[in-house]
Amino acid sequence: MFICKRLSNNSITLERYINPGKHNKSIHAGSEQGGELTNGQLSFKDGIVTCQFTLSNFPTESLKQVGTLNPLSQSGSYHPLFAVGPLDSNGKVYLYSS
């Protein structure tokens, strides 16, 4: 998961996470899960948050995986999922239901 957040001071952050299995709590991901994340333009203008990034430098050797996750690949297919909602008082994403 790539999470783009607008914090209370209007700064923008981009974080990368993985879900190690089913409904377990997401954890931060690094290059050991495939590729190197580089921030591009991160902005908040006219009520719109923009996060541009590059995921590159995919290694060819075996990667350390959490559970049964496959590493990201430049040749794989992916499906975007967009969600909008408030952050908690610490700027963290949280699950809630209405």
C-alpha positions as a Markdown table, in Angstrom:
| # | Residue | x | y | z |
|---|---|---|---|---|
| 1 | Met | 0.0 | 0.0 | 0.0 |
| 2 | Phe | 1.1 | 3.5 | -0.7 |
| 3 | Ile | -0.5 | 6.0 | 1.7 |
| 4 | Cys | -0.5 | 9.7 | 0.9 |
| 5 | Lys | -1.5 | 11.8 | 3.9 |
| 6 | Arg | -2.2 | 15.5 | 4.4 |
| 7 | Leu | -1.3 | 16.3 | 8.0 |
| 8 | Ser | -2.9 | 19.0 | 10.2 |
| 9 | Asn | -0.1 | 21.5 | 9.2 |
| 10 | Asn | -0.9 | 20.8 | 5.5 |
| 11 | Ser | 2.3 | 19.0 | 4.9 |
| 12 | Ile | 2.1 | 15.9 | 2.8 |
| 13 | Thr | 3.7 | 12.5 | 3.5 |
| 14 | Leu | 4.0 | 9.3 | 1.5 |
| 15 | Glu | 4.4 | 6.0 | 3.2 |
| 16 | Arg | 4.7 | 2.4 | 2.0 |
| 17 | Tyr | 3.1 | -0.5 | 3.8 |
| 18 | Ile | 2.4 | -4.2 | 3.4 |
| 19 | Asn | -0.3 | -6.4 | 4.8 |
| 20 | Pro | 1.4 | -9.5 | 6.0 |
| 21 | Gly | -1.7 | -11.7 | 5.9 |
| 22 | Lys | -5.5 | -11.5 | 5.8 |
| 23 | His | -6.6 | -8.7 | 8.2 |
| 24 | Asn | -3.4 | -8.3 | 10.2 |
| 25 | Lys | -2.2 | -4.8 | 10.9 |
| 26 | Ser | -0.3 | -3.2 | 8.1 |
| 27 | Ile | 3.5 | -2.7 | 8.6 |
| 28 | His | 6.0 | -0.4 | 7.0 |
| 29 | Ala | 7.6 | -1.8 | 3.9 |
| 30 | Gly | 11.1 | -1.2 | 2.6 |
| 31 | Ser | 13.3 | -2.3 | -0.3 |
| 32 | Glu | 13.3 | -5.8 | 1.0 |
| 33 | Gln | 9.7 | -6.1 | -0.2 |
| 34 | Gly | 10.7 | -5.1 | -3.7 |
| 35 | Gly | 12.0 | -1.8 | -5.2 |
| 36 | Glu | 13.1 | 1.5 | -3.9 |
| 37 | Leu | 10.5 | 4.2 | -3.2 |
| 38 | Thr | 11.4 | 7.8 | -4.2 |
| 39 | Asn | 9.2 | 10.7 | -3.5 |
| 40 | Gly | 8.3 | 13.0 | -6.4 |
| 41 | Gln | 6.0 | 16.0 | -6.1 |
| 42 | Leu | 3.9 | 15.9 | -2.8 |
| 43 | Ser | 1.5 | 18.8 | -2.7 |
| 44 | Phe | -1.8 | 20.2 | -1.4 |
| 45 | Lys | -3.3 | 22.8 | -3.6 |
| 46 | Asp | -6.9 | 23.9 | -4.1 |
| 47 | Gly | -8.1 | 21.1 | -1.8 |
| 48 | Ile | -6.4 | 18.4 | -3.8 |
| 49 | Val | -3.6 | 16.2 | -2.4 |
| 50 | Thr | -1.1 | 15.0 | -5.0 |
| 51 | Cys | 1.5 | 12.3 | -4.4 |
| 52 | Gln | 3.8 | 11.4 | -7.2 |
| 53 | Phe | 6.5 | 8.7 | -6.6 |
| 54 | Thr | 8.7 | 6.2 | -8.3 |
| 55 | Leu | 9.3 | 2.6 | -7.4 |
| 56 | Ser | 12.4 | 1.4 | -9.0 |
| 57 | Asn | 15.6 | -0.6 | -8.7 |
| 58 | Phe | 13.9 | -4.0 | -8.5 |
| 59 | Pro | 16.5 | -6.6 | -7.5 |
| 60 | Thr | 16.8 | -9.8 | -9.4 |
| 61 | Glu | 17.8 | -12.0 | -6.5 |
| 62 | Ser | 15.4 | -13.5 | -4.0 |
| 63 | Leu | 13.9 | -11.1 | -1.6 |
| 64 | Lys | 13.1 | -11.5 | 2.1 |
| 65 | Gln | 9.3 | -11.8 | 2.4 |
| 66 | Val | 6.8 | -11.4 | 5.2 |
| 67 | Gly | 4.5 | -14.4 | 5.1 |
| 68 | Thr | 3.5 | -15.2 | 1.5 |
| 69 | Leu | 3.7 | -11.8 | 0.0 |
| 70 | Asn | 5.2 | -11.6 | -3.5 |
| 71 | Pro | 7.6 | -8.7 | -4.2 |
| 72 | Leu | 6.3 | -5.9 | -6.4 |
| 73 | Ser | 7.3 | -6.2 | -10.0 |
| 74 | Gln | 7.5 | -3.8 | -12.9 |
| 75 | Ser | 5.7 | -6.4 | -15.1 |
| 76 | Gly | 2.9 | -7.2 | -12.6 |
| 77 | Ser | -0.7 | -5.9 | -12.8 |
| 78 | Tyr | -2.0 | -3.8 | -10.0 |
| 79 | His | -5.4 | -2.3 | -9.0 |
| 80 | Pro | -5.6 | 1.2 | -7.4 |
| 81 | Leu | -7.8 | 1.6 | -4.4 |
| 82 | Phe | -8.6 | 5.1 | -3.2 |
| 83 | Ala | -9.9 | 5.9 | 0.2 |
| 84 | Val | -10.5 | 9.3 | 1.9 |
| 85 | Gly | -11.0 | 9.9 | 5.6 |
| 86 | Pro | -9.6 | 11.6 | 8.6 |
| 87 | Leu | -6.4 | 10.7 | 10.4 |
| 88 | Asp | -6.2 | 10.2 | 14.2 |
| 89 | Ser | -4.6 | 12.9 | 16.4 |
| 90 | Asn | -1.2 | 11.4 | 15.8 |
| 91 | Gly | -1.5 | 11.5 | 12.0 |
| 92 | Lys | -2.1 | 7.8 | 11.6 |
| 93 | Val | -4.6 | 6.0 | 9.5 |
| 94 | Tyr | -7.2 | 4.1 | 11.5 |
| 95 | Leu | -10.1 | 1.8 | 10.7 |
| 96 | Tyr | -13.6 | 2.9 | 11.5 |
| 97 | Ser | -17.1 | 1.9 | 10.5 |
| 98 | Ser | -20.2 | 4.0 | 10.3 |
